[in-house]
Amino acid sequence: MTAKSQMAPRDSQATIAMLQEELEATNREVMLLTLELEQRVADRTSQLAKANQALIQEVRERLRAETEVKQLNRDLQARAKQLEEANRELEAFSYSVSHDLRAPLTHMIGFASILQDEIAATLNEKPRRHLEKIIASGRKMAALIDDLLRFSRLSYTSLILQVVDLNELVGGVVSDFKQDLGTRNVVWMLHPLPAVHGDPAMLRQVFVNLISNALKYTRPRDPAEIEISLAEHRGNEVIFSVRDNGVGFDSNGPGKLFGVFQRLHSDKEFEGTGVGLANVRRIVTRHGGKVWAEGKLGAGATFYFSLPATSEEV
C-alpha cells in the first residue's frame, strides 16, 4: 500500500468536513437572506396596505366632494332659475306699474298746464311758482317712467344679430346730435371702428346714450371734446371707448354709474333720470360684453364697453 492510498481517507474526511461547514454557512446565509426578504415583504405589504387605505379614503373623499359639488350645482341652478323668474316678475311688474302710471300722470300734467294758461296771470308769485313746480315735477316723472319702460323692454326684446358697421352707425348718431347743438362748439374725434356682431338698433341706443351723456357733461366746456375710438382688440372681442373733456366724476363712485336711478350729479347741476347708463349696461351685457368707466373730477370721463368681434375681425 502506497502513502497516497493511505492518506486518501483522511483527505476525504477533511473535504467532507469542509463541505459541511460551507453548507452550514450557506444555509445560515440563506436563512438570513430569507428572514431579511420576509421582513422586506412584510414592510412593503404594510406600506401597500397603508397606501391602499389612503387611496380608498381619497376616493371616498373625492366621491363625497363630487356629490357635494353636484348638489351645489343643482342648488345653484335652482336658485338661478328662481332669481330669473323673480327678475321676470319684477320687470313685468315694473312695466305694468309704469304703463299704468303714465296715463294719469299725462292727465295731471295736461290739466295743470291748462290751469297755468287760464289762471296764471291772476295768481301772485308764490302760487304761480308752485304751479310751475307741479308741471315740472310731472314732466320729470313722465320722463322717468318713459325711461323705466324702455329699460324694462330691453329684457323682453329679442336680439336681431347681424354684422354691424359701426362707422356708419356712429356717423348717423353724431349727425343727428349735430342738428340740435345750435351754437355749441364741439370738437368730434371719430376714429375708424371695426364691424361687430350685434343688434344694430340696440347698439345704436348704446352710442346714443353715451354720446348724449358726453354732450351733457361737457356743456360747461368751450370747446367740448368727444372722442369715439377702438380702445383695444383682445382675442375675440373688441373694446370701444367714448371719451369727453367734461366735468368728470369721482373715481370712488363709478360703481353707481350703471345702476338704475343712480346719479353722481344733482338735478340742479345736470338733468337726467339715471336710467340711460343702466340701459347701456343691459344692452352690452345681453351682447355678452362688459361696460366700465374711468374719470376724474374736472378732467373728463371715458366710458368703455366690449362686444364680440365678427369672424372676419377675429
TITI-156591 format. One line per 3 residues: for each residue x, y, z of N, C-alpha, C. Coordinates in steps of 0.05 Angstrom, whole numbers, plus 32768, in hexadecimal, padded with zeros to 4 digits. Layout:
BEGIN
X Y Z X Y Z X Y Z; ...
END
This chain:
BEGIN
8011 7FE8 8000 8000 8000 8000 8012 8019 8000; 800C 802B 7FEE 801D 8044 7FEC 8014 8059 8000; 8024 806D 8004 801D 8083 8016 8005 8093 800C
8003 8095 7FF2 7FEC 80A4 7FE6 7FD2 8097 7FED; 7FD2 807C 7FEA 7FB9 806E 7FF0 7FB2 806D 800D; 7FC8 8070 801E 7FC3 8070 803B 7FB7 808A 8044
7FBD 80A3 8037 7FB2 80BD 803F 7F98 80C4 8033; 7F8F 80B4 8020 7F76 80BB 8012 7F5E 80BC 8025; 7F5A 80A9 8038 7F43 80AB 8049 7F44 80C4 805A
7F5B 80CC 8064 7F5C 80E4 8074 7F56 80FD 8064; 7F60 80FE 804B 7F59 8115 803A 7F3B 8116 8034; 7F30 80FF 8030 7F13 80FE 802A 7F03 8109 8042
7F0C 8101 8059 7EFD 810A 8072 7F00 8128 8075; 7F18 8132 806F 7F1C 814F 8072 7F0B 815E 805D; 7F0A 8152 8045 7EFA 815F 8030 7EDD 815F 8037
7ED4 8149 8042 7EB7 8147 804A 7EB2 815B 8060; 7EC4 815D 8074 7EC0 8170 808A 7EBF 818C 8080; 7ED1 8192 806D 7ED2 81AD 8061 7EB8 81B4 8052
7EAF 81A0 8043 7E96 81A4 8034 7E7E 81A7 8047; 7E7F 8198 805D 7E69 819B 8070 7E69 81B7 807D; 7E82 81C1 8083 7E83 81DC 808E 7E79 81F1 807A
7E82 81ED 8061 7E78 8200 804D 7E5A 81FE 8049; 7E50 81E6 804A 7E33 81E2 8047 7E24 81EF 805E; 7E2F 81EC 8076 7E22 81F8 808D 7E23 8217 808B
7E3A 8220 8082 7E3D 823E 807F 7E2A 8248 806A; 7E28 8238 8054 7E15 8240 803F 7DF8 823F 8049; 7DF2 822B 8059 7DD6 8229 8064 7DD0 8241 8076
7DE5 8248 8086 7DE0 825F 8098 7DDC 8278 8088; 7DEC 827B 8073 7DEA 8293 8062 7DCF 8294 8054; 7DC7 827C 804A 7DAC 827A 803D 7D96 8281 8050
7D99 8277 8069 7D85 827C 807D 7D83 829A 8084; 7D9C 82A6 8086 7D9C 82C3 808C 7D8F 82D3 8075; 7D96 82CB 805C 7D8A 82D8 8045 7D6C 82D4 8044
7D64 82BC 804B 7D47 82B6 804B 7D38 82C7 805F; 7D45 82C9 8077 7D39 82D9 808C 7D37 82F7 8084; 7D4D 8300 8077 7D4E 831C 806E 7D39 8321 8058
7D37 830D 8046 7D23 830F 8031 7D07 830F 803C; 7D03 82FD 804F 7CE8 82FC 805C 7CE1 8317 806A; 7CF6 8323 8076 7CF1 833C 8084 7CEB 8352 806F
7CFB 8352 8059 7CF6 8366 8044 7CDA 8362 8039; 7CD2 8349 8034 7CB8 8344 8029 7CA2 834D 803C; 7CA7 8348 8056 7C94 8351 806B 7C92 836F 806C
7CAA 837C 806B 7CAA 839A 806B 7C9C 83A5 8052; 7CA2 8399 803B 7C96 83A3 8022 7C78 839E 8022; 7C70 8386 802D 7C53 8380 802E 7C45 8394 8040
7C52 839B 8056 7C47 83AE 8069 7C44 83CA 805B; 7C59 83D1 804D 7C58 83EB 803E 7C42 83EB 8029; 7C40 83D5 801A 7C2B 83D3 8006 7C10 83D4 8012
7C0D 83C7 8029 7BF3 83C7 8037 7BEC 83E3 8040; 7C00 83F2 804B 7BFA 840D 8053 7BF4 841F 803B; 7C04 841B 8025 7BFF 842B 800D 7BE3 8425 8002
7BDC 840B 8002 7BC2 8403 7FF8 7BAC 840F 8009; 7BB0 840F 8023 7B9C 841B 8035 7B99 8439 8030; 7BB1 8446 802C 7BB0 8462 8027 7BA2 8468 800C
7BA8 8457 7FF8 7B9B 845A 7FDE 7B7D 8456 7FE0; 7B75 8441 7FF0 7B58 843D 7FF4 7B4B 8456 8001; 7B59 8461 8015 7B4F 8479 8023 7B4D 8491 8010
7B62 8493 7FFF 7B62 84A9 7FEB 7B4B 84A6 7FD7; 7B47 848D 7FCE 7B31 8489 7FBB 7B17 848F 7FC9; 7B14 8487 7FE2 7AFB 848D 7FF0 7AF7 84AB 7FF3
7B0D 84BA 7FF9 7B0B 84D7 7FFD 7B04 84E4 7FE2; 7B11 84DA 7FCC 7B0B 84E5 7FB2 7AEE 84E0 7FAA; 7AE5 84C8 7FB0 7AC9 84C2 7FA9 7AB6 84D3 7FB9
7ABD 84D7 7FD3 7AAC 84E8 7FE4 7AAD 8505 7FDA; 7AC6 850E 7FD3 7AC8 8529 7FC8 7AB9 852D 7FAE; 7ABB 8518 7F9D 7AAC 8519 7F83 7A8E 851A 7F88
7A85 850A 7F9B 7A69 850B 7FA2 7A60 8526 7FAC; 7A72 8532 7FBD 7A6B 854C 7FC8 7A6B 8561 7FB2; 7A7F 855F 7F9F 7A80 8573 7F89 7A67 8570 7F77
7A5F 8557 7F72 7A47 8553 7F62 7A2E 855F 7F70; 7A2D 855B 7F8A 7A16 8566 7F99 7A17 8584 7F99; 7A2F 858F 7F9C 7A32 85AC 7F9C 7A2A 85B7 7F80
7A32 85A9 7F6B 7A2B 85B2 7F50 7A0C 85B1 7F4C; 7A00 859B 7F57 79E3 859A 7F55 79D6 85B1 7F64; 79E1 85B6 7F7C 79D6 85CC 7F8C 79DA 85E7 7F7E
79F2 85EA 7F72 79F8 8603 7F64 79E5 8607 7F4C; 79E1 85F1 7F3D 79CF 85F2 7F26 79B3 85F9 7F2E; 79AA 85ED 7F45 798F 85F2 7F4F 798D 860F 7F57
79A1 861A 7F65 79A1 8635 7F6E 79A2 8648 7F56; 79B2 8641 7F43 79B4 8652 7F2B 7999 8654 7F1C; 798C 863D 7F1B 7971 863C 7F0F 795E 864D 7F1F
795F 864A 7F3A 794D 865A 7F4A 7953 8678 7F47; 796D 867F 7F46 7974 869B 7F42 796B 86A5 7F27; 796E 8694 7F12 7965 869C 7EF8 7947 86A1 7EF7
7938 868F 7F04 791B 8692 7F05 7914 86AB 7F15; 7922 86B0 7F2B 791C 86C7 7F3B 7922 86E1 7F2C; 7938 86E1 7F1D 793F 86F8 7F0C 792A 86FD 7EF7
7921 86E7 7EEA 790C 86EA 7ED6 78F2 86F6 7EE2; 78EB 86EB 7EFA 78D3 86F5 7F07 78D7 8712 7F0F; 78EF 8719 7F19 78F4 8735 7F21 78F3 8748 7F09
78FF 873F 7EF3 78FF 8750 7EDB 78E3 8752 7ECF; 78D4 873C 7ED0 78B8 873D 7EC7 78A8 8750 7ED8; 78AD 874E 7EF2 789E 8760 7F05 78A6 877D 7F00
78C1 8781 7EFC 78CA 879C 7EF7 78BE 87A8 7EDE; 78BD 8797 7EC9 78B2 87A0 7EB0 7894 87A7 7EB3; 7886 8795 7EC2 7869 8799 7EC5 7864 87B2 7ED6
7873 87B6 7EEB 786F 87CD 7EFC 7875 87E7 7EED; 788C 87E6 7EDE 7894 87FE 7ECF 787F 8805 7EBA; 7875 87F0 7EAC 7861 87F5 7E98 7847 8800 7EA3
7840 87F4 7EBA 7827 87FD 7EC7 7829 8819 7ED3; 7841 8821 7EDB 7845 883C 7EE6 7846 8851 7ED0; 784E 8849 7EB8 7852 885C 7EA3 7839 886C 7E9C
7822 885E 7E99 780A 886C 7E91 7801 8881 7EA6; 77FD 887A 7EBF 77F4 888F 7ED2 7808 88A5 7ED5; 7822 889F 7ED2 7836 88B4 7ED5 7834 88C8 7EBD
782F 88BD 7EA5 782B 88CE 7E8E 7813 88E0 7E92; 77FD 88D5 7E9D 77E5 88E5 7EA3 77EC 88FB 7EB7; 77FB 88F5 7ECB 7802 8908 7EE0 7812 891F 7ED4
7826 8918 7EC4 7837 892D 7EB7 7826 893E 7EA4; 7814 8931 7E95 7803 893F 7E82 77F1 8953 7E90; 77E3 894A 7EA5 77D0 895C 7EB3 77DF 8972 7EC2
77F7 896C 7ECD 7807 8980 7EDA 7810 8995 7EC6; 7817 898D 7EAE 781F 89A0 7E99 7808 89B2 7E91; 77F0 89A5 7E8E 77D8 89B5 7E88 77D3 89CA 7E9E
77D5 89C0 7EB7 77D1 89D2 7ECE 77E5 89E9 7ECD; 77FE 89E2 7EC6 7812 89F7 7EC5 780B 8A0C 7EAF; 7802 8A03 7E98 77FB 8A15 7E83 77E3 8A27 7E8A
77D0 8A1B 7E99 77B7 8A2A 7E9E 77B9 8A3D 7EB5; 77C7 8A35 7ECB 77C6 8A46 7EE3 77E1 8A4F 7EED; 77F6 8A48 7EDE 7811 8A50 7EE8 7813 8A6F 7EEB
7806 8A7D 7ED9 7808 8A9A 7ED9 77FA 8AA6 7EF2; 77E7 8A97 7EFD 77D8 8AA2 7F14 77E6 8A9A 7F2F; 77FA 8A89 7F2D 7807 8A80 7F46 781F 8A91 7F4D
7824 8A93 7F67 783C 8AA1 7F6F 7854 8A8F 7F6B; 786C 8A98 7F72 7885 8A8A 7F6B 7887 8A6F 7F78; 7880 8A6C 7F91 7884 8A53 7FA0 7873 8A3C 7F95
7858 8A3F 7F92 7849 8A29 7F87 7850 8A23 7F6A; 7858 8A38 7F5B 7860 8A34 7F3F 7879 8A22 7F3E; 788C 8A27 7F51 78A4 8A16 7F52 789D 89F9 7F5A
7889 89F6 7F6C 7880 89DB 7F74 7875 89CD 7F5C; 7865 89DB 7F4C 7859 89CE 7F34 786F 89C7 7F20; 7883 89D7 7F1D 7899 89D1 7F0A 78A8 89B9 7F14
78AC 89B6 7F2F 78BA 899F 7F3A 78AA 8986 7F36; 7890 8988 7F38 787F 8970 7F34 7882 8966 7F17; 7881 8978 7F04 7884 8970 7EE8 78A0 8965 7EE2
78B4 8973 7EED 78D0 896A 7EE8 78D5 894E 7EF5; 78CA 894B 7F0D 78CD 8931 7F1A 78BE 891B 7F0C; 78A6 8922 7F01 7897 890E 7EF2 78A5 8906 7ED9
78B1 8919 7ECB 78C0 8913 7EB2 78D9 8902 7EB8; 78E5 8908 7ECF 78FD 88F8 7ED6 78F4 88DC 7EDD; 78DE 88D9 7EEB 78D3 88BF 7EF1 78CC 88B0 7ED8
78C0 88BE 7EC4 78B9 88B1 7EAB 78D2 88A7 7E9C; 78E7 88B8 7E9C 7900 88AF 7E90 790C 8897 7E9E; 790A 8897 7EB8 7914 8880 7EC8 7905 8867 7EC1
78EB 8869 7EBF 78DA 8852 7EB8 78E1 8848 7E9C; 78E4 885A 7E89 78EB 8852 7E6E 7906 8843 7E6D; 7919 884E 7E7D 7933 8840 7E7E 7931 8825 7E8B
7920 8823 7E9F 791C 8809 7EAD 790F 87F5 7E9A; 78FC 87FF 7E8A 78EF 87ED 7E77 7903 87E3 7E62; 7914 87F5 7E59 7928 87EC 7E45 793C 87D8 7E52
7943 87DD 7E6B 7955 87CB 7E79 7948 87AF 7E7C; 792E 87AE 7E82 7920 8795 7E85 791E 8786 7E6B; 7919 8795 7E55 7916 8788 7E3B 7930 877A 7E32
7947 8784 7E3B 7960 8778 7E33 7962 875B 7E3B; 7954 8753 7E50 7955 8737 7E59 7944 8725 7E47; 7930 8730 7E3A 791D 8720 7E2A 7923 8721 7E0C
7930 8737 7E03 7935 8739 7DE7 794A 8725 7DDE; 7944 8716 7DC9 7956 8703 7DBE 796D 8711 7DAF; 7985 8705 7DB1 799C 8710 7DA3 799A 8707 7D86
799E 871A 7D74 79A0 8714 7D57 79BD 8716 7D4F; 79CC 8700 7D51 79E9 8701 7D4E 79F1 8701 7D31; 7A04 8713 7D2A 7A0F 8714 7D0F 7A29 8723 7D11
7A37 8724 7CFB 7A50 8733 7CF9 7A48 8751 7CF7; 7A54 8761 7D09 7A4D 877D 7D0B 7A65 878F 7D04; 7A61 87A1 7CF1 7A76 87B4 7CEA 7A74 87CC 7CFD
7A86 87CC 7D11 7A84 87E1 7D26 7A8C 87FD 7D1B; 7A9C 87FE 7D06 7AA3 8818 7CFB 7A8A 8826 7CF1; 7A7A 8817 7CE2 7A61 8822 7CD8 7A4D 8828 7CEF
7A4C 8816 7D02 7A39 8819 7D18 7A40 8832 7D29; 7A59 8834 7D31 7A62 884B 7D41 7A60 8865 7D32; 7A67 8864 7D18 7A64 887C 7D07 7A48 8887 7D07
7A34 8874 7D05 7A18 887C 7D05 7A10 8889 7D1F; 7A19 887D 7D35 7A12 8887 7D50 7A1D 88A3 7D53; 7A37 88A6 7D4D 7A44 88C1 7D50 7A36 88D6 7D3E
7A2F 88CE 7D26 7A21 88E0 7D14 7A07 88EA 7D20; 79F8 88D8 7D2C 79DE 88DF 7D39 79E3 88F3 7D50; 79F8 88EE 7D60 79FD 8900 7D76 7A06 891C 7D6D
7A15 891D 7D57 7A20 8936 7D4D 7A09 894A 7D46; 79F2 893F 7D3D 79DC 8950 7D36 79D0 895F 7D4D; 79D5 8955 7D66 79C9 8961 7D7D 79DD 8970 7D8F
79F6 8973 7D85 7A0A 8980 7D95 7A09 899E 7D95; 79FC 89A9 7D81 79FB 89C7 7D80 7A16 89D3 7D7C; 7A1D 89E5 7D8E 7A37 89F3 7D8C 7A4D 89E6 7D9D
7A48 89CF 7DA8 7A5C 89C2 7DB9 7A75 89BB 7DA8; 7A8C 89BF 7DB4 7AA5 89B9 7DA7 7AAE 899D 7DB1; 7AAA 8989 7DA0 7AB1 896D 7DA6 7AC5 8963 7D92
7ADB 8959 7D9C 7AEF 894C 7D8B 7AEB 892E 7D8B; 7AE4 8923 7D74 7ADF 8906 7D72 7AF8 88F8 7D68; 7B00 88E3 7D75 7B17 88D2 7D6D 7B0D 88B6 7D69
7B06 88B0 7D50 7AFB 8895 7D4A 7B10 8885 7D3B; 7B19 8870 7D48 7B2D 885E 7D3D 7B20 8847 7D2F; 7B2E 883A 7D1C 7B23 8822 7D0E 7B1C 880C 7D22
7B05 8800 7D1F 7AFB 87EB 7D30 7AF7 87D2 7D21; 7AFC 87BB 7D2D 7AF8 87A1 7D1F 7ADB 8799 7D20; 7AD3 8786 7D0F 7AB8 877B 7D0F 7AB6 8768 7D27
7A9E 8766 7D32 7A99 8754 7D49 7A81 8743 7D43; 7A7C 8730 7D54 7A65 871E 7D51 7A51 8726 7D67; 7A3A 8731 7D5F 7A27 873A 7D73 7A0D 8743 7D67
79FC 874E 7D79 79E2 8759 7D71 79E6 8776 7D6A; 79E2 877F 7D51 79E8 879B 7D49 79D8 87AF 7D58; 79BE 87A9 7D5D 79AD 87BD 7D6B 79B6 87C1 7D87
79BD 87AB 7D95 79C5 87AD 7DB1 79E1 87BA 7DB3; 79F3 87B3 7DA0 7A0D 87BF 7DA1 7A0C 87DD 7D9B; 79F9 87E5 7D8A 79F5 8801 7D85 79ED 880F 7D9F
79DC 8802 7DAF 79D3 880E 7DC9 79EB 8811 7DDC; 79FE 87FE 7DDB 7A16 8800 7DEC 7A25 881A 7DE5; 7A2A 881F 7DCB 7A39 8836 7DC3 7A28 8850 7DC8
7A0E 884E 7DC4 79FD 8866 7DC9 7A00 886E 7DE7; 79FE 885A 7DF9 79FF 8860 7E15 7A1B 886B 7E1D; 7A30 885E 7E13 7A4B 8866 7E1B 7A52 8882 7E10
7A4A 8887 7DF7 7A50 88A1 7DEB 7A3F 88B7 7DF7; 7A26 88B1 7DFD 7A15 88C4 7E0B 7A20 88CB 7E26; 7A2A 88B6 7E33 7A37 88BA 7E4D 7A4F 88CD 7E4B
7A5F 88C8 7E37 7A77 88D8 7E33 7A70 88F5 7E2C; 7A5C 88F9 7E1B 7A53 8914 7E15 7A48 8923 7E2D; 7A3A 8914 7E3E 7A2E 8921 7E56 7A44 892B 7E69
7A58 891A 7E6E 7A6B 8920 7E82 7A83 8931 7E77; 7A83 8936 7E5D 7A97 8949 7E52 7A8A 8965 7E4D; 7A72 8968 7E56 7A64 8982 7E51 7A74 899A 7E5B
7A82 8998 7E72 7A92 89AF 7E7B 7AAC 89B4 7E6B; 7AB3 89A2 7E59 7ACD 89A3 7E4B 7ACA 89B2 7E30; 7ADE 89C1 7E2A 7ADF 89CE 7E0F 7AFD 89CF 7E06
7B05 89BD 7DF4 7AF3 89AA 7DE6 7AEE 8990 7DF6; 7AD8 8983 7DF1 7AD4 8968 7DFC 7AE2 8954 7DE9; 7AED 893F 7DF5 7AFB 892B 7DE5 7AEE 8910 7DEA
7AE7 8902 7DD4 7ADC 88E7 7DD6 7AEA 88D6 7DC3; 7AF6 88C1 7DCD 7B06 88AF 7DBD 7AFB 8892 7DBF; 7AF6 8886 7DA7 7AEC 886B 7DA6 7B00 885A 7D97
7B0A 8845 7DA3 7B1F 8835 7D97 7B1F 8818 7D9F; 7B2F 8808 7D91 7B34 87EC 7D99 7B4A 87ED 7DAD; 7B44 87E5 7DC6 7B58 87E7 7DDB 7B6B 87CF 7DDB
7B60 87B7 7DD4 7B71 879F 7DD5 7B63 8789 7DC6; 7B74 8778 7DB9 7B69 8760 7DAC 7B75 8748 7DBB; 7B65 873B 7DCB 7B6F 8726 7DDC 7B61 870B 7DD6
7B70 86F9 7DC9 7B65 86DF 7DC2 7B4D 86E1 7DB0; 7B37 86D6 7DB9 7B1E 86D6 7DA9 7B0B 86EC 7DB2; 7B16 8701 7DBF 7B05 8717 7DC6 7B13 8731 7DBF
7B03 8746 7DBC 7B0E 8761 7DB6 7B04 8774 7DCC; 7B15 8786 7DD4 7B0E 8799 7DEA 7B0E 87B5 7DDE; 7AF8 87C3 7DE3 7AF4 87DE 7DD8 7AF5 87F2 7DEF
7AFB 880A 7DE9 7AFB 881F 7DFD 7AED 8839 7DF3; 7ADF 8846 7E05 7AD4 8860 7DFF 7ADF 8873 7E14; 7AF0 8885 7E0C 7AFE 8897 7E1E 7AF4 88B4 7E1B
7AF3 88C2 7E31 7AEC 88DF 7E30 7AFD 88EF 7E43; 7AFD 8909 7E40 7B0D 891B 7E52 7AFA 892A 7E64; 7AE5 891C 7E6D 7AD0 8929 7E7D 7AD8 892B 7E9B
7AC4 892D 7EAB 7AC8 8932 7EC8 7AD3 8919 7ED6; 7AD1 8901 7EC9 7ADB 88E9 7ED6 7ACC 88E0 7EEE; 7AD8 88CE 7EFD 7ACB 88C4 7F16 7AE0 88BA 7F29
7AD8 88B6 7F41 7AEA 88AC 7F56 7AEF 888F 7F50; 7B09 8887 7F4F 7B10 886C 7F48 7B07 8857 7F5D; 7AFF 8861 7F75 7AF5 884F 7F8A 7AD8 8847 7F86
7ACB 8854 7F72 7AAE 884E 7F6F 7AA5 8843 7F55; 7AB7 8838 7F43 7AAD 882E 7F29 7A9A 8817 7F2B; 7A9B 8808 7F41 7A89 87F1 7F44 7A6C 87F9 7F42
7A65 8812 7F4B 7A4A 881B 7F4A 7A40 8823 7F2F; 7A53 8828 7F1D 7A4C 8833 7F03 7A38 8822 7EF3; 7A3B 8808 7EF5 7A2B 87F7 7EE4 7A13 87EB 7EF2
7A0C 87F4 7F0A 79F5 87EB 7F18 79DC 87FB 7F10; 79C5 87EF 7F11 79AC 87FE 7F0B 79A7 8814 7F1F; 79A2 882C 7F15 799C 8844 7F25 79B4 884D 7F36
79CD 8843 7F2F 79E4 884B 7F3E 79F2 8862 7F2E; 79F8 8878 7F3D 7A05 888F 7F30 7A1B 8899 7F42; 7A2F 88A5 7F36 7A46 88B0 7F45 7A44 88CF 7F46
7A31 88DA 7F37 7A2D 88F7 7F37 7A10 88FE 7F3D; 7A0B 8914 7F4A 79F0 891C 7F51 79E1 8926 7F39; 79C6 8927 7F3C 79B5 8932 7F26 79BA 894F 7F22
79C3 895D 7F36 79C9 8979 7F33 79E1 897E 7F21; 79F4 896A 7F21 7A0C 896D 7F10 7A06 8963 7EF4; 79FB 894B 7EF2 79F5 893F 7ED8 79DC 892F 7EDA
79CA 8932 7EC5 79B1 8924 7EC5 79B6 8906 7EBF; 79A2 88F6 7EC4 79A4 88D9 7EBD 7994 88C8 7ED1; 798F 88B0 7EC8 797F 889D 7ED8 7990 8887 7EE5
79A8 8883 7EDC 79B9 886E 7EE7 79B3 8853 7EDB; 79A7 8852 7EC3 79A0 8838 7EB7 79B1 8833 7E9E; 79BB 8848 7E91 79C9 8845 7E78 79E1 8832 7E79
79F2 8835 7E8D 7A0A 8824 7E8F 7A02 8807 7E98; 79EC 8805 7EA7 79E2 87EA 7EAE 79D9 87DC 7E94; 79CD 87EB 7E82 79C6 87DF 7E68 79DF 87D6 7E58
79F4 87E6 7E59 7A0D 87DF 7E4C 7A17 87C4 7E57; 7A18 87C2 7E71 7A23 87AA 7E7D 7A12 8792 7E76; 79F7 8795 7E76 79E6 877E 7E70 79EA 8775 7E53
79EB 8788 7E41 79EF 8781 7E24 7A0A 8773 7E20; 7A1F 877F 7E2B 7A39 8773 7E27 7A3B 8758 7E34; 7A2F 8755 7E4B 7A2F 873B 7E59 7A20 8726 7E49
7A0A 872E 7E3D 79FB 871B 7E2C 7A0B 8713 7E13; 7A1E 8723 7E0B 7A2F 871C 7DF5 7A48 870D 7DFD; 7A49 8706 7E17 7A60 86F7 7E21 7A78 8708 7E27
7A74 8722 7E2B 7A8B 8734 7E30 7A8A 873F 7E4C; 7A9C 8752 7E51 7A9E 8760 7E6B 7AA0 877E 7E66; 7A99 878D 7E7B 7A9B 87AA 7E79 7AA7 87B5 7E93
7AB8 87C9 7E90 7AC4 87D5 7EA8 7ACC 87F2 7EA0; 7AD5 8801 7EB4 7ADB 881D 7EAF 7AF3 8826 7EC1; 7B01 883A 7EB7 7B17 8846 7EC5 7B13 8864 7EC4
7B19 8872 7ED9 7B15 888F 7ED9 7B23 889C 7EF0; 7B24 88B7 7EEF 7B2F 88C7 7F04 7B21 88E1 7F05; 7B1A 88EB 7F1C 7B0B 8904 7F1F 7B1A 891A 7F10
7B0C 8928 7EFF 7B17 893E 7EF0 7B29 8937 7ED9; 7B2D 891C 7ED4 7B3F 8914 7EBF 7B32 8901 7EAB; 7B18 8900 7EAA 7B0B 88F0 7E96 7B07 88D3 7E9E
7AFC 88C3 7E8C 7AF6 88A7 7E91 7AF8 8897 7E78; 7AFE 887D 7E7B 7AFF 886B 7E65 7AEE 8852 7E6C; 7ADC 884C 7E5A 7ACB 8834 7E5D 7AD4 881F 7E4A
7AD8 8807 7E54 7AE1 87F0 7E44 7ACB 87DB 7E43; 7ACA 87CC 7E2D 7AB8 87B5 7E2B 7AC4 87A1 7E17; 7AC0 8788 7E1C 7ACA 8773 7E0B 7AB3 8765 7DFC
7AB9 875C 7DE4 7AA5 874E 7DD3 7AB3 8737 7DC5; 7AA4 8722 7DBD 7AB1 870D 7DAD 7AB9 8717 7D92; 7AD1 870F 7D89 7ADA 8716 7D6E 7ACD 8704 7D5A
7ACC 870D 7D41 7AC2 86FC 7D2B 7AD8 86E7 7D25; 7AD0 86D2 7D17 7AE4 86BD 7D10 7AFA 86C8 7CFF; 7AF4 86DC 7CEF 7B09 86E9 7CDE 7B1D 86F7 7CF0
7B13 8704 7D05 7B25 8714 7D17 7B36 8701 7D27; 7B2B 86EA 7D31 7B3A 86D8 7D42 7B50 86CC 7D32
END
